[in-house]
Amino acid sequence: MPYKYNESRRHHFKKPTYRQTNYAEYNQSLRERGRIDIWLSDDIIENWQTEQRT
């Protein structure tokens, strides 16, 4: 219901625009967005148990 209430005046709602000024930092953040880092403590690595492959 709420979206239908303003339907006649919808064309008056302007989409906000943003201006990018720090391009280097923005590009770096986009590169790191898909990056996944996993940290394992030394204790976990020492106690890791796997079966021997033949």
Summary of the structure (lengths in Angstrom):
residues: 54
radius of gyration: 25.4
end to end distance: 65.0
largest distance: 71.8
contacts: 47
relative contact order: 0.07
helix: 48%
strand: 0%
